[in-house]
Amino acid sequence: MPILYQTIFCFVVSLVISLYLIPVIVRVDRTMKLYDKPNERSSADTPVPTLGGIAIFFSFVFVSSFGMIGFDMPEFIFIVAAALLIFFMGLKDDLVNLSPRKKLITEVIAACIIIFPAQIRFTNLHGLFGVSEIGMVPGVILTIFVIVVIINAFNLTDGIDGLAASLAMMITAILGTWFLLTGHFEYAILAFTLLGGVTGFFYFNVYGNRNKIFMGDTGSLVLGTIVSILIIRFNEFNIDQTQQYAVESVPAISFGILAYPLIDTIRVMIIRIMQRRSPFAADRNHLHHRLLTLGFTHQKATYTIVGINIVFIAVLFALHSIGILRLTTYIFLSGGILCMIPAYFIRKRNLILKNDPVQHLYSPKYSPKPITAESVKRQEVPAGYPTASDN
């Protein structure tokens, strides 16, 4: 079978399996009362079935296992092993909640599986800070750091309908296309197989009425794991700059592809630390929460963020030859400015909520407005928060 048809076939089969599994999982969730209840981090105001990540994981592993037939890819079994470990950690966290420490330890173990048995790690910085080849120890440390950061960035991005899924769809489509064009077919199949599973989930997560579902940590952590593997390979395959479609400044391009989850996560954690709170504390300071405060629906917020990301990434690829440091500076400046635009309009429209204990925009000279029943109805705050009339 020609590789293009094989890749399309894997995408379609993964999509069909995901579409079939989601309603089944929803029925099981409802029977066992496995709901994602509204809290200070979520943007939902009613309980919604969770564990949609099961469909993503199963469709990816099942289809890619057959898709690898005919390819010499010894690392595939270890990729599945790492994803399986993360999957069960996410499943347990969705059901009984795990401490951040236990989750971090599990993520590091999964990263070590990816690094050592699978032999997937960074070996070159492409001239960043004047450094090209790096040794085993710094390569291992960097790889563990990148994998853990990407996993948690995806986890924190899963805050409104369709956002984590659509970002994963965008990233896997971009990387999968590049792998396909450059002859790295086994990774193209991995990317498009994951794309199929996530697309099936996306449909029910965003447009599902009777079968609406969330991916939960089961899904977001697995997405982060596979995306981190694809990003590492994207960097390593671009060491050879003589190949067709080689990308210069690839560390900056990789960061740019993940710009929204990474920059937004960094920004929110800095705010929490400045306020002397845990960087993992729950709040509603993410960009997608701010868009909801401005009156965006979940769909409008998701499509706005992803649309801007697509344009942003297209500009990065067009500028890939200007140098890593210049491109990185452009990413941070433009990304930071874009993230601050919603805060400006929230202040201008007097939408900061005075007695919401979790939505803080940290403008000390600004007098925020109180929470009212109407603001809860408009989804500016989660249902259940005390309103001005309650105080």
Residue, then its C-alpha position, 0 to 999 in steps of 0.5 A: m500500500p502506498i505510504l500516503y494511502q496507508t497514513i490516510f487509512c490509519f487516520v480514518v480507522s482511528l477516527v472511526i474507532s474513537l467515534y464508536l467508543i465515545p458513546v460507549i464510554v459515556r454510557v459507562d460513565r453515567t452508569m458508574k456516575l463518573y462525572d467531572k464536577p465543576n470546580e475552581r479550575s474548570s469552566a463547566d457549570t454542570p457535571v459532564p462524563t469524563l474518561g474520554g481519553i480512553a478512546i484516544f489512547f485505545s484508538f492510537v495504540f490499536v491502529s498504530s500497532f497495525g500501522m507499524i507493520g512493515f516498518d523497522m521501528p524497535e522503539f515503538i514498543f517502548i513508546v507504547a509502554a511509556a504511554l501506557l504508564i501515563f495512561f494508567m496514571g491519568l486514569k487513576d488521577d481521574l478516579v481518585n486523584l493523585s498528588p502532584r509528587k506521585k504524578l511527577i515521579t510517574e512522568v519522570i519514569a515514563a520519560c526514562i523509558i522514552i530516553f533509554p530503551a526507546q533511545i529517543r532524546f535530544t543530542n543536538l541544540h542546533g547552535l543555540f547559545g553556540v552549542s550543537e552536539i550535547g553529551m549523554v547527561p545534559g541530553v537526558i536532563l534536557t529531554i526529561f525536562v521537556i517531556v515533563v513540561i509538555i505533558n503538564a502544559f497539555n494537562l493545564t490547557d484542558g480547561i474549556d471544550g475542545l482546546a486541548a484536543s484542537l491544539a493536539m490536532m493542529i500540532t500532530a497535523i503539522l508534524g505529521t505532514w512534515f514527517l510524511l514529506t521528509g520520508h519519516f513515514e513511521y512517525a507520520i503514521l504515529a502523528f496521523t493515527l493520534l490525529g484521528g483518535v483526537t478528532g473523534f473525541f473533539y466531535f463529541n467534546v465540542y458538538g456532543n449533546r447527549n454524548k458530551i464528554f471530557m478527556g480528563d487527565t487520562g487523555s491530556l497526559v497521553l496527548g502530552t506524552i506522544v506530542s513530546i516524542l514527536i517534538i523530540r524526533f522533529n528536532e533530531f531529524n532536522i540535524d541533517q540540514t541537507q535533506q529536503y524540507a529541512v527546517e532551520s532554527v528548529p528549537a525555536i520552531s518547536f517552541g513556537i508550535l507549542a507556543y500557546p500551552l507553554i507560554d500560557t503555562i509559564r505566565v500563569m505559574i509566574i503569577r502564582i509564584m509572585q502571589r506566593r502560591s503554589p505554581f500548581a494551585a487551581d485558578r482561572n488565570h489561563l488565557h482561555h478563562r479570560l476569553l470566557t470572562l470577555g463573553f466568548t463561548h467555549q467554541k469561540a474561545t477555542y477557535t480564536i486561540v487555535g486560529i491565532n496559533i495557526v497564523f503564528i506558526a505559519v509566520l514562524f516557518a516563514l522566518h525560520s532562517i533568521g536565527i534561533l535567538r531572534l526567532t525565540t525573542y519574537i515568540f516570547l514578545s509576540g506571545g506575551i503581548l497576545c496573552m495580555i490583550p484579554a487582560y486589557f479589555i477585562r480591565k477596560r470593561n470592569l469585568i474583574l470580579k472582586n470576591d472571586p477567590v480564584q480569578h485574580l488579574y493582579s491589578p492593585k490600583y483597580s477596583p473590581k466589581p462584585i460577583t452577581a447572580e448575572s455574572v454566574k449565569r454568563q459563566e464569568v465564574p463557576a456556578g456555586y460561588p458566593t454572589a454579592s447578594d449572598n455576602 
